[in-house]
């Protein structure tokens, strides 16, 4: 019986893998897309079978799944200068980000994301956020997308977004306007003016605001001591300065810090609110 050489067997295996895995997909595996620039725990990155706890400066690659837990948020700086602000209880995949070709696709599985995309110059450039029911495609803009339970909501904060259902029915949504897609067979609603509360929600619900405790963690210990002394100084100095003095009561009928109040004899009492 004739035995095949190990070299021939290895070549056969490599040939089979090349046929099963397309070359472009193989090249994309592990390709750098950006990094986490700021975050509020807890955030994790699923990379293939690995589950990684995210941290500042952690790399984000093509096909990485970024998940934020309750109260968690993340800011991702992409390699082309675009910024993704991911809200709490959200999950997104950086499916593709090619700065040279200006081709970016973000898949929002659920939750909310605010994208600040750089202006695209190439004729075939695209920056798209996909959900299971629709696509938001932009050319240099600031916009917010929320998706959950077959509802995709778009708020445009700056610029213009081409908002489409999966069936290819599209509307243009301008700055300050809002539109939704309900279900994968429904066209987008006609854009309407967003209310101030909707604009505020879109702007702030993905923003990372450092808590007082987190900010104190980054302070130099001597800075903390100085801040404590400054805070305590008025409480110490005021009793010393007023010791032995009888405080002058305010004129009758005037509440504290009331501007333009008339005192006794009609004299105006100045103050600040």
C-alpha positions in Angstrom: 0.0 0.0 0.0 1.4 3.4 -1.0 1.7 6.0 1.8 1.3 9.7 1.0 4.1 12.0 2.2 3.3 14.4 5.1 4.1 17.3 2.8 1.3 16.3 0.3 -1.2 15.9 3.2 -0.4 19.4 4.5 -0.8 20.9 1.0 -4.2 19.2 0.7 -5.4 20.6 4.0 -4.2 24.1 3.2 -6.0 23.9 -0.2 -9.3 22.9 1.5 -9.0 25.7 4.0 -8.5 28.2 1.2 -11.6 27.0 -0.5 -13.7 27.1 2.7 -12.5 30.5 4.0 -12.6 33.3 1.4 -9.2 35.2 1.2 -10.8 38.6 2.1 -12.4 37.2 5.3 -9.1 35.5 6.3 -7.3 38.8 5.9 -9.8 40.7 8.0 -9.4 38.4 11.0 -7.7 40.5 13.7 -7.3 43.6 11.6 -7.1 46.7 13.7 -10.1 49.1 13.6 -9.5 51.4 16.6 -9.3 51.4 20.3 -11.3 52.1 23.5 -10.4 55.7 24.5 -12.7 56.0 27.5 -15.1 53.8 29.3 -17.3 53.3 32.4 -17.3 49.7 33.6 -18.5 47.2 32.8 -17.5 46.8 29.2 -16.2 43.6 27.5 -15.0 42.7 24.0 -15.8 39.3 22.5 -13.1 38.3 20.1 -13.9 35.0 18.5 -14.2 32.5 21.4 -12.4 35.0 23.8 -14.2 37.2 26.3 -12.0 40.1 27.2 -12.6 42.8 29.9 -12.2 46.1 28.1 -9.9 48.9 29.4 -8.7 52.3 28.2 -6.4 51.9 25.1 -7.7 48.3 24.5 -7.6 47.6 20.8 -10.8 47.0 18.8 -10.5 44.8 15.7 -12.6 43.9 12.8 -15.4 41.5 13.8 -15.0 42.3 17.5 -18.3 42.4 19.5 -18.4 45.3 22.1 -20.8 44.8 24.9 -21.7 47.3 27.6 -23.5 46.2 30.8 -26.0 48.2 32.9 -24.5 51.7 33.6 -21.5 50.8 31.4 -20.5 53.0 28.5 -17.6 53.1 26.0 -16.0 55.5 23.6 -14.3 54.0 20.6 -11.9 56.0 18.5 -11.7 54.5 15.0 -8.5 54.6 12.9 -9.9 57.3 10.5 -10.8 59.7 13.4 -14.4 58.8 13.7 -15.8 58.3 17.2 -18.4 55.8 18.5 -20.1 56.5 21.8 -21.8 53.4 23.0 -24.6 53.6 25.6 -25.3 51.2 28.4 -26.8 47.8 27.8 -25.7 47.8 24.2 -24.0 45.4 21.8 -22.3 46.3 18.5 -19.9 44.7 16.1 -17.3 46.5 14.1 -17.8 44.5 11.0 -15.6 46.6 8.8 -13.4 49.7 9.1 -11.0 50.5 6.2 -9.7 54.0 6.6 -7.9 54.0 3.3 -10.9 52.9 1.3 -13.2 54.9 3.6 -15.5 51.9 4.1 -17.0 51.4 7.5 -19.9 49.1 8.7 -21.1 49.0 12.3 -23.7 46.4 13.2 -25.8 47.4 16.2 -27.2 44.2 17.7 -29.2 46.1 20.3 -29.0 49.3 22.4 -27.8 52.8 21.4 -24.8 54.4 19.7 -23.9 57.9 18.8 -21.6 58.1 15.8 -19.4 61.1 14.9 -18.1 60.2 11.5 -15.4 62.1 9.7 -16.2 63.7 6.4 -15.8 61.1 3.6 -14.1 62.3 0.4 -14.0 59.3 -1.9 -16.9 58.8 -4.4 -17.5 55.3 -3.2 -17.0 56.0 0.5 -19.5 54.8 3.1 -20.1 54.9 6.8 -23.1 52.8 7.8 -24.8 51.6 11.0 -26.8 48.4 10.4 -29.5 46.9 12.5 -31.8 43.9 11.8 -34.4 46.2 10.4 -32.6 49.1 8.7 -29.5 51.0 7.7 -28.3 54.5 8.4 -25.7 55.7 6.0 -23.9 59.0 6.3 -21.3 61.3 4.7 -19.7 63.1 7.6 -22.2 63.8 10.3 -23.2 63.3 14.0 -26.1 61.0 14.6 -27.7 58.7 17.1 -29.2 55.3 16.6 -31.3 53.2 19.0 -32.4 49.7 18.2 -34.5 47.2 20.3 -37.3 44.7 19.5 -37.7 45.6 15.8 -37.7 49.3 16.4 -34.8 51.4 14.9 -34.8 55.1 15.8 -32.6 57.7 14.2 -31.9 61.2 15.5 -29.6 63.4 13.4 -27.6 66.0 15.4 -25.5 67.4 12.5 -25.4 66.9 8.7 -27.6 64.5 6.8 -28.3 60.7 7.0 -29.7 58.4 4.3 -32.1 56.2 6.3 -33.3 53.0 4.7 -35.3 49.9 5.4 -33.9 46.5 4.4 -36.3 46.6 1.5 -34.4 49.6 0.2 -37.1 52.2 1.0 -35.2 55.4 2.0 -35.7 58.9 3.4 -33.2 61.7 4.0 -33.1 62.8 7.6 -31.6 66.3 8.2 -30.1 67.8 11.4 -32.5 68.2 14.3 -34.9 65.6 12.8 -36.0 62.1 13.8 -37.3 59.0 12.0 -38.0 55.4 12.8 -38.3 52.0 11.1 -40.6 49.5 12.7 -40.0 45.9 11.5 -37.9 44.8 8.5 -40.7 45.1 5.9 -41.8 48.7 6.8 -40.5 51.9 5.2 -39.0 54.6 7.4 -41.4 57.1 8.9 -41.3 60.6 7.3 -38.8 62.6 9.3 -40.2 65.1 11.8 -38.7 67.7 14.0 -37.2 66.1 17.2 -38.3 67.6 20.5 -35.8 69.2 22.8 -36.0 66.2 25.2 -35.3 63.8 22.3 -32.3 65.8 21.2 -31.0 65.9 24.8 -31.5 62.2 25.2 -29.6 61.5 21.9 -26.7 63.8 22.9 -26.3 62.6 26.5 -27.4 59.0 26.8 -24.1 57.7 25.3 -21.8 60.4 26.8 -19.2 59.3 29.3 -19.4 61.5 32.4 -16.8 60.7 35.0 -18.2 60.3 38.5 -16.8 62.3 41.4 -15.3 59.1 42.9 -13.7 58.2 39.6 -12.3 61.7 39.2 -10.9 61.6 42.7 -9.2 58.4 41.9 -7.0 60.2 39.4 -6.1 63.1 41.7 -2.7 63.4 43.3 -3.0 62.8 47.1 -1.6 66.3 47.8 -4.2 67.8 45.5 -6.9 66.1 47.6 -5.4 67.5 50.8 -5.4 71.0 49.3 -9.0 70.7 48.2 -10.0 69.6 51.7 -8.2 72.6 53.3 -9.8 75.0 50.8 -13.3 73.6 51.5 -12.8 73.9 55.3 -11.2 77.4 55.3 -14.4 79.4 55.2 -15.9 77.4 58.0 -12.8 78.2 60.2 -12.2 81.8 59.2 -15.8 83.1 59.4 -16.3 82.4 63.2 -12.9 83.9 63.9 -13.6 87.1 62.0 -17.0 87.6 63.6 -16.0 86.7 67.2 -17.3 89.3 69.6 -19.4 91.1 67.0 -23.2 91.3 67.2 -24.8 90.4 63.8 -27.0 93.0 62.2 -30.5 91.6 61.5 -32.0 92.1 58.1 -34.8 94.8 57.7 -38.2 93.5 58.6 -40.2 92.0 55.7 -37.1 91.1 53.6 -36.3 87.5 53.0 -32.7 86.5 52.6 -31.1 87.0 49.1 -34.2 88.8 47.8 -33.4 91.6 45.3 -35.3 94.9 45.4 -37.0 94.2 48.8 -38.2 97.3 50.7 -37.0 97.5 54.2 -38.1 99.7 57.1 -38.9 103.2 56.0 -39.2 102.2 52.4 -35.4 102.0 51.8 -34.4 99.5 49.1 -32.3 96.6 50.2 -29.9 95.2 47.6 -29.1 91.5 47.4 -28.4 88.7 45.1 -30.5 85.7 44.3 
